[in-house]
Amino acid sequence: MTGKERARIRKDAHSLEPIFQVGKGDIGENLIDAVDKALTKRELIKMSVLETSELSAKEAAERLAEETGAEVISVIGRRFVLYRQNPEE
């Protein structure tokens, strides 16, 4: 992904609200499955990490990206953005 593409996606993600939260329960199979389905449907999602989580936002983003085949677009504070192009489009 080029820098221009990443910047455009980051701009599109700015107005999104987080749709999932990573809490103290860590990242389980249910969360991975839900994130995978959301990425298939939306391509671009924003998530947040609660203060009770043992993971940082960067750690959570990297782990979810690895598990779902997505790319980490940005990590700011306790929020992060994941992107995965829908192969059907």
Backbone as CSV, one residue per row, in Angstrom:
resi,resn,N_x,N_y,N_z,CA_x,CA_y,CA_z,C_x,C_y,C_z
1,MET,0.856,-1.173,0.000,0.000,0.000,0.000,0.902,1.235,0.000
2,THR,0.574,2.169,-0.871,1.374,3.378,-0.971,0.987,4.373,0.123
3,GLY,1.815,5.367,0.302,1.542,6.401,1.296,0.281,7.189,0.986
4,LYS,0.031,7.442,-0.305,-1.175,8.184,-0.699,-2.432,7.370,-0.398
5,GLU,-2.377,6.074,-0.677,-3.525,5.218,-0.385,-3.803,5.178,1.117
6,ARG,-2.730,5.036,1.893,-2.867,4.996,3.349,-3.440,6.314,3.876
7,ALA,-2.995,7.436,3.322,-3.500,8.752,3.751,-4.983,8.900,3.421
8,ARG,-5.407,8.424,2.248,-6.817,8.500,1.866,-7.671,7.652,2.798
9,ILE,-7.196,6.469,3.107,-7.941,5.580,4.001,-8.005,6.179,5.402
10,ARG,-6.908,6.749,5.872,-6.879,7.386,7.190,-7.885,8.534,7.246
11,LYS,-7.983,9.298,6.145,-8.959,10.396,6.064,-10.382,9.851,6.141
12,ASP,-10.651,8.764,5.419,-11.990,8.152,5.444,-12.338,7.629,6.834
13,ALA,-11.344,7.168,7.574,-11.573,6.586,8.895,-11.772,7.637,9.981
14,HIS,-11.401,8.865,9.700,-11.461,9.909,10.728,-12.856,10.063,11.333
15,SER,-13.878,9.990,10.512,-15.241,10.222,11.000,-15.907,8.967,11.583
16,LEU,-15.238,7.826,11.503,-15.817,6.583,12.036,-15.792,6.563,13.562
17,GLU,-16.773,5.887,14.120,-16.799,5.630,15.559,-16.335,4.185,15.782
18,PRO,-15.672,3.908,16.890,-15.244,2.528,17.159,-16.456,1.577,17.240
19,ILE,-16.334,0.429,16.586,-17.446,-0.521,16.611,-17.176,-1.703,17.544
20,PHE,-15.928,-1.895,17.946,-15.574,-2.945,18.896,-14.598,-2.389,19.920
21,GLN,-14.566,-3.039,21.089,-13.623,-2.655,22.138,-12.862,-3.886,22.598
22,VAL,-11.584,-3.693,22.868,-10.769,-4.748,23.446,-10.691,-4.449,24.934
23,GLY,-11.168,-5.374,25.746,-11.184,-5.171,27.191,-10.211,-6.078,27.904
24,LYS,-10.467,-6.287,29.178,-9.542,-7.088,29.966,-9.627,-8.574,29.635
25,GLY,-10.645,-8.965,28.874,-10.777,-10.354,28.458,-9.826,-10.727,27.332
26,ASP,-8.954,-9.820,26.934,-7.984,-10.051,25.875,-8.694,-10.219,24.532
27,ILE,-8.038,-10.812,23.570,-8.585,-11.002,22.236,-8.898,-12.486,22.061
28,GLY,-10.178,-12.799,22.045,-10.603,-14.182,21.918,-11.099,-14.491,20.517
29,GLU,-11.452,-15.741,20.322,-11.942,-16.184,19.016,-13.216,-15.450,18.592
30,ASN,-14.094,-15.157,19.548,-15.333,-14.442,19.217,-15.044,-13.054,18.667
31,LEU,-14.104,-12.343,19.282,-13.752,-11.003,18.805,-13.087,-11.089,17.437
32,ILE,-12.194,-12.037,17.250,-11.520,-12.202,15.960,-12.543,-12.480,14.864
33,ASP,-13.496,-13.357,15.148,-14.537,-13.691,14.173,-15.398,-12.475,13.848
34,ALA,-15.777,-11.706,14.866,-16.600,-10.513,14.653,-15.850,-9.459,13.842
35,VAL,-14.582,-9.268,14.137,-13.768,-8.299,13.397,-13.607,-8.751,11.947
36,ASP,-13.393,-10.039,11.741,-13.246,-10.584,10.398,-14.513,-10.329,9.573
37,LYS,-15.668,-10.584,10.158,-16.940,-10.353,9.462,-17.158,-8.868,9.176
38,ALA,-16.809,-8.021,10.131,-16.971,-6.574,9.939,-16.061,-6.063,8.829
39,LEU,-14.839,-6.573,8.765,-13.914,-6.160,7.709,-14.411,-6.612,6.335
40,THR,-15.000,-7.789,6.273,-15.541,-8.275,5.009,-16.677,-7.372,4.537
41,LYS,-17.501,-6.950,5.476,-18.659,-6.121,5.124,-18.278,-4.661,4.881
42,ARG,-17.427,-4.094,5.737,-17.143,-2.655,5.698,-15.798,-2.277,5.100
43,GLU,-14.840,-3.174,5.138,-13.454,-2.974,4.719,-12.639,-2.117,5.689
44,LEU,-13.255,-1.160,6.335,-12.549,-0.217,7.193,-13.276,-0.108,8.531
45,ILE,-12.572,-0.404,9.618,-13.199,-0.314,10.941,-12.262,0.377,11.923
46,LYS,-12.884,1.022,12.900,-12.144,1.657,13.988,-12.484,0.908,15.267
47,MET,-11.487,0.687,16.095,-11.672,-0.018,17.357,-10.994,0.753,18.481
48,SER,-11.377,0.426,19.701,-10.741,1.061,20.855,-10.305,-0.005,21.855
49,VAL,-9.360,0.375,22.686,-8.845,-0.503,23.728,-9.172,0.142,25.072
50,LEU,-9.866,-0.593,25.920,-10.228,-0.076,27.229,-9.004,-0.006,28.135
51,GLU,-9.071,0.860,29.127,-7.965,1.010,30.069,-7.716,-0.265,30.869
52,THR,-8.731,-1.107,31.008,-8.583,-2.350,31.770,-7.854,-3.441,30.990
53,SER,-7.617,-3.221,29.710,-6.952,-4.222,28.882,-5.465,-4.291,29.215
54,GLU,-4.945,-5.502,29.142,-3.509,-5.691,29.359,-2.709,-5.358,28.104
55,LEU,-3.390,-5.211,26.978,-2.738,-4.911,25.705,-2.769,-3.417,25.420
56,SER,-1.732,-2.942,24.754,-1.761,-1.567,24.260,-2.549,-1.562,22.948
57,ALA,-2.904,-0.395,22.470,-3.638,-0.302,21.213,-2.798,-0.860,20.064
58,LYS,-1.506,-0.597,20.089,-0.622,-1.096,19.032,-0.560,-2.618,19.048
59,GLU,-0.433,-3.210,20.224,-0.386,-4.666,20.343,-1.690,-5.301,19.867
60,ALA,-2.818,-4.731,20.278,-4.118,-5.255,19.874,-4.303,-5.134,18.369
61,ALA,-3.926,-3.994,17.809,-4.075,-3.773,16.368,-3.234,-4.773,15.581
62,GLU,-2.006,-4.965,15.996,-1.124,-5.895,15.287,-1.631,-7.329,15.371
63,ARG,-2.116,-7.715,16.531,-2.615,-9.084,16.689,-3.872,-9.321,15.849
64,LEU,-4.815,-8.381,15.888,-6.033,-8.532,15.091,-5.736,-8.477,13.598
65,ALA,-4.809,-7.635,13.195,-4.432,-7.562,11.783,-3.836,-8.889,11.327
66,GLU,-2.996,-9.468,12.144,-2.385,-10.756,11.812,-3.442,-11.858,11.711
67,GLU,-4.373,-11.873,12.649,-5.404,-12.919,12.688,-6.423,-12.799,11.552
68,THR,-6.656,-11.583,11.062,-7.690,-11.369,10.050,-7.148,-11.055,8.662
69,GLY,-5.848,-10.903,8.534,-5.266,-10.562,7.240,-5.481,-9.107,6.854
70,ALA,-5.672,-8.262,7.848,-5.913,-6.830,7.604,-4.611,-6.046,7.744
71,GLU,-4.698,-4.762,7.432,-3.570,-3.856,7.618,-3.913,-2.839,8.691
72,VAL,-2.934,-2.523,9.518,-3.108,-1.471,10.515,-2.869,-0.138,9.798
73,ILE,-3.884,0.703,9.779,-3.780,1.998,9.105,-3.241,3.059,10.052
74,SER,-3.750,3.080,11.278,-3.244,4.049,12.251,-3.544,3.590,13.665
75,VAL,-2.710,4.045,14.580,-2.919,3.827,16.009,-2.710,5.175,16.678
76,ILE,-3.776,5.680,17.293,-3.687,6.971,17.981,-4.303,6.796,19.361
77,GLY,-3.501,6.982,20.369,-3.991,6.820,21.735,-4.465,5.405,21.970
78,ARG,-5.722,5.251,22.348,-6.296,3.937,22.616,-7.190,3.448,21.474
79,ARG,-7.098,4.123,20.336,-7.905,3.742,19.169,-7.007,3.337,18.013
80,PHE,-7.538,2.438,17.174,-6.795,2.036,15.988,-7.762,1.721,14.851
81,VAL,-7.221,1.752,13.645,-8.011,1.535,12.437,-7.414,0.362,11.673
82,LEU,-8.299,-0.558,11.247,-7.904,-1.703,10.431,-8.580,-1.608,9.074
83,TYR,-7.867,-2.073,8.036,-8.400,-2.073,6.684,-8.078,-3.404,6.017
84,ARG,-9.073,-3.945,5.318,-8.858,-5.120,4.478,-9.804,-5.007,3.304
85,GLN,-9.226,-5.001,2.105,-10.052,-4.873,0.905,-10.896,-6.126,0.747
86,ASN,-12.156,-5.909,0.368,-13.068,-7.017,0.133,-12.685,-7.670,-1.191
87,PRO,-12.337,-8.966,-1.175,-11.893,-9.606,-2.419,-12.992,-9.718,-3.471
88,GLU,-14.249,-9.584,-3.073,-15.358,-9.707,-4.024,-15.621,-8.426,-4.795
89,GLU,-15.010,-7.321,-4.369,-15.259,-6.041,-5.041,-14.086,-5.660,-5.929
